């Protein structure tokens, strides 16, 4: 079973590329972030014409998440948002049981900078996400997989430009990394690091030839609880999809499980 996470940076702007990528790679479950459109404007035909059902949670112009599943992998127990969020909250989380896995697709707050009001919002949001993850791991009979754009480089080796000693930077500050470790303490495992210690990036800024210089960040992750870890066979980043005309600034991350 091929389970994919991909921040597409606008599903409508990237529709042609997403469709072509699905045709080439044939994923079983595709989790998208930053779809940036309302549910009414979401291009369902892009997926349904290819034999995929979709569950969406979007808003115009920003945020938005989606899970697409190949025909025959029925959705069960779908939920949207964090448990304590109101109807006007950002659309950043969608959860569903599909293909024998409990899939939690997340688009974590970026935070912008350490002196931005979005930074404490990010920390609070991550803490509440941690509560959701603990609840799902504790209560689910299916193996839990949480994947998406976490906007966190967990270790210095996960960014081309790590902070200097004592320096605090967005995406890799001590407080963000502490909350990340809380996800792992809850029972999740970073599948990239389960398979490799090598330098791996998933995001490259459009500016200053970020991709061409490989000035990247590993901020898109696949986390799995037991027994999903034992069923995992590989995790790979499709760097080729970051190339060419009008790509997303993120590459798809493909996790393969023996189900």
C-alpha positions as CSV (number, residue, x, y, z in Angstrom):
1,X,0.0,0.0,0.0
2,X,1.4,3.4,-1.1
3,X,0.5,6.2,1.2
4,X,1.6,9.7,0.1
5,X,1.8,13.2,1.6
6,X,2.2,16.2,-0.6
7,X,1.8,20.0,0.1
8,X,0.6,21.0,-3.4
9,X,0.6,24.8,-2.7
10,X,-2.9,25.2,-4.4
11,X,-4.7,22.3,-5.9
12,X,-6.2,24.3,-8.7
13,X,-2.9,25.9,-9.7
14,X,-1.3,22.5,-9.6
15,X,-4.2,20.4,-11.0
16,X,-2.4,19.3,-14.2
17,X,0.7,18.3,-12.4
18,X,-1.2,16.4,-9.7
19,X,-3.2,14.5,-12.3
20,X,-0.1,13.5,-14.2
21,X,1.7,12.5,-11.0
22,X,-1.2,10.3,-10.0
23,X,-1.2,8.7,-13.5
24,X,2.5,7.9,-13.1
25,X,2.7,6.8,-9.5
26,X,-0.8,5.3,-8.9
27,X,-0.8,5.9,-5.1
28,X,-3.4,4.1,-3.0
29,X,-4.0,7.0,-0.6
30,X,-2.9,10.5,-1.3
31,X,-3.0,13.2,1.5
32,X,-2.7,16.7,0.3
33,X,-2.1,20.0,2.2
34,X,-2.5,23.6,1.3
35,X,-5.2,23.0,-1.2
36,X,-6.3,26.6,-0.9
37,X,-9.9,26.3,-2.1
38,X,-13.4,25.9,-0.6
39,X,-15.0,22.5,-0.6
40,X,-17.4,23.8,-3.3
41,X,-14.6,24.7,-5.7
42,X,-12.5,21.6,-5.1
43,X,-11.8,19.8,-8.4
44,X,-13.3,16.5,-7.4
45,X,-13.3,15.3,-11.0
46,X,-9.5,15.4,-11.1
47,X,-9.6,12.4,-8.6
48,X,-13.0,10.8,-9.3
49,X,-12.2,10.4,-13.0
50,X,-9.1,8.4,-12.0
51,X,-11.0,6.1,-9.6
52,X,-10.4,7.9,-6.4
53,X,-12.9,9.0,-3.7
54,X,-12.0,12.2,-1.8
55,X,-12.7,13.6,1.6
56,X,-11.9,17.3,1.8
57,X,-11.7,20.1,4.3
58,X,-10.9,23.4,2.7
59,X,-11.2,27.2,2.7
60,X,-10.7,29.8,0.1
61,X,-7.2,31.0,-0.6
62,X,-5.2,29.3,2.2
63,X,-4.8,26.1,4.2
64,X,-7.0,23.1,3.3
65,X,-6.4,19.4,3.4
66,X,-7.7,16.4,1.5
67,X,-7.5,12.6,1.5
68,X,-8.0,10.7,-1.8
69,X,-8.3,7.0,-1.7
70,X,-8.3,4.5,-4.6
71,X,-11.7,2.8,-5.3
72,X,-12.3,-0.1,-2.9
73,X,-10.5,1.6,0.0
74,X,-13.6,2.8,1.7
75,X,-13.6,5.8,4.1
76,X,-14.7,5.2,7.7
77,X,-15.0,7.5,10.7
78,X,-14.0,10.7,9.0
79,X,-13.5,13.7,11.2
80,X,-12.3,17.3,10.4
81,X,-10.4,19.8,12.5
82,X,-9.1,19.5,16.1
83,X,-11.8,18.5,18.6
84,X,-11.9,21.9,20.4
85,X,-12.1,24.0,17.2
86,X,-15.0,26.1,16.1
87,X,-16.5,26.4,12.6
88,X,-14.3,29.4,11.8
89,X,-11.0,27.7,12.6
90,X,-8.3,27.1,10.0
91,X,-8.9,24.0,8.0
92,X,-5.7,22.0,8.8
93,X,-6.6,18.5,9.9
94,X,-8.6,15.6,8.4
95,X,-8.8,12.1,9.9
96,X,-10.1,8.9,8.4
97,X,-9.8,5.2,8.5
98,X,-8.9,4.0,5.1
99,X,-7.2,0.9,3.8
100,X,-6.8,-0.6,7.3
101,X,-5.0,2.5,8.6
102,X,-6.1,5.4,10.8
103,X,-4.8,8.3,8.7
104,X,-4.3,11.7,10.2
105,X,-3.5,14.3,7.5
106,X,-2.1,17.6,9.0
107,X,-1.0,21.0,7.8
108,X,0.8,22.5,10.8
109,X,0.9,26.3,11.2
110,X,4.0,27.8,9.8
111,X,4.6,30.4,12.5
112,X,6.2,32.9,10.2
113,X,8.9,34.2,12.6
114,X,9.7,34.0,16.3
115,X,8.5,37.6,16.9
116,X,5.2,37.0,15.0
117,X,1.9,36.5,16.7
118,X,1.6,33.4,14.6
119,X,4.4,31.8,16.5
120,X,2.6,31.3,19.9
121,X,-0.5,30.3,17.8
122,X,1.6,27.6,16.2
123,X,2.9,26.3,19.6
124,X,-0.7,26.2,21.0
125,X,-2.0,24.5,17.9
126,X,0.7,21.9,18.0
127,X,0.0,21.2,21.7
128,X,-3.6,20.6,20.8
129,X,-2.6,18.4,17.9
130,X,-0.6,16.4,20.4
131,X,-3.7,15.8,22.4
132,X,-5.5,14.5,19.3
133,X,-2.7,12.2,18.5
134,X,-2.6,10.7,22.0
135,X,-6.3,10.2,21.9
136,X,-6.2,8.5,18.5
137,X,-3.3,6.2,19.4
138,X,-4.9,5.2,22.7
139,X,-8.4,4.5,21.2
140,X,-7.9,3.2,17.7
141,X,-7.8,-0.5,16.8
142,X,-6.2,0.3,13.5
143,X,-2.6,1.3,13.1
144,X,-2.2,5.1,13.2
145,X,-0.3,7.1,10.7
146,X,0.0,10.8,11.0
147,X,1.5,12.6,7.9
148,X,1.6,15.9,6.3
149,X,3.4,19.3,6.2
150,X,4.5,19.7,9.9
151,X,6.6,22.9,9.2
152,X,9.3,21.6,11.6
153,X,12.8,20.5,10.9
154,X,13.2,18.1,13.8
155,X,17.0,18.1,13.8
156,X,19.8,20.3,12.5
157,X,20.5,17.8,9.7
158,X,17.0,18.4,8.5
159,X,17.8,21.8,7.1
160,X,20.6,23.1,4.8
161,X,21.2,26.1,7.2
162,X,20.9,24.9,10.8
163,X,20.8,27.5,13.6
164,X,24.1,28.5,15.2
165,X,24.7,27.5,18.8
166,X,22.2,29.3,20.9
167,X,20.3,30.7,17.9
168,X,16.6,30.3,17.7
169,X,14.9,30.1,14.2
170,X,11.4,29.4,13.0
171,X,10.8,25.8,11.9
172,X,13.6,24.6,14.2
173,X,13.3,26.5,17.5
174,X,13.6,24.7,20.8
175,X,9.9,25.0,21.6
176,X,8.8,23.7,18.2
177,X,11.2,20.7,18.5
178,X,10.0,20.0,22.0
179,X,6.5,19.7,20.8
180,X,7.6,17.5,18.0
181,X,9.3,15.2,20.5
182,X,6.0,15.1,22.3
183,X,4.5,13.5,19.2
184,X,7.2,10.8,19.4
185,X,6.7,10.3,23.1
186,X,3.0,9.7,22.5
187,X,4.0,6.6,20.5
188,X,4.8,7.8,17.0
189,X,7.9,7.0,15.0
190,X,9.6,9.2,12.3
191,X,9.6,6.7,9.4
192,X,12.3,8.7,7.5
193,X,14.7,8.2,10.3
194,X,13.5,4.6,10.7
195,X,15.0,3.8,7.3
196,X,17.9,6.3,6.8
197,X,20.2,8.7,8.6
198,X,21.1,10.4,5.3
199,X,20.3,14.0,4.4
200,X,16.8,14.2,3.1
201,X,14.8,17.3,2.2
202,X,11.2,17.7,1.1
203,X,10.8,21.5,0.7
204,X,12.9,24.0,-1.3
205,X,12.1,27.7,-1.4
206,X,11.3,29.2,-4.8
207,X,13.6,32.1,-4.0
208,X,17.3,32.3,-4.5
209,X,17.5,29.0,-6.5
210,X,16.7,27.0,-3.4
211,X,16.1,23.8,-5.3
212,X,18.9,24.1,-7.7
213,X,21.3,24.7,-4.8
214,X,19.6,22.0,-2.7
215,X,19.0,24.6,0.0
216,X,16.2,22.5,1.5
217,X,14.3,21.5,4.6
218,X,12.8,18.2,5.8
219,X,9.5,19.4,7.0
220,X,7.1,16.9,5.4
221,X,6.9,13.8,7.6
222,X,5.3,10.4,7.9
223,X,4.9,9.4,11.5
224,X,3.6,5.9,12.4
225,X,2.6,4.1,15.6
226,X,3.0,0.4,16.2
227,X,2.2,-1.9,14.5
228,X,2.3,0.3,11.4
229,X,6.0,0.8,11.9
230,X,6.5,-3.0,11.5
231,X,4.5,-2.9,8.3
232,X,6.5,0.0,6.7
233,X,8.8,-1.0,3.9
234,X,10.2,2.3,2.6
235,X,9.8,6.1,2.6
236,X,11.1,8.1,-0.3
237,X,11.0,11.7,-1.5
238,X,10.0,12.2,-5.2
239,X,12.5,14.9,-6.0
240,X,11.7,14.7,-9.7
241,X,8.3,16.2,-9.1
242,X,9.9,19.4,-7.7
243,X,11.5,20.0,-11.1
244,X,10.0,21.5,-14.3
245,X,7.4,24.1,-14.9
246,X,5.3,25.5,-12.0
247,X,6.0,22.8,-9.4
248,X,4.9,23.0,-5.8
249,X,7.7,24.0,-3.5
250,X,7.2,20.7,-1.7
251,X,7.9,17.2,-3.1
252,X,5.7,14.2,-2.6
253,X,6.7,11.8,0.2
254,X,5.8,8.2,-0.5
255,X,5.5,5.6,2.3
256,X,5.0,2.0,1.4
257,X,3.3,-0.4,3.8
258,X,2.8,-4.2,3.6
259,X,-0.9,-4.6,4.4
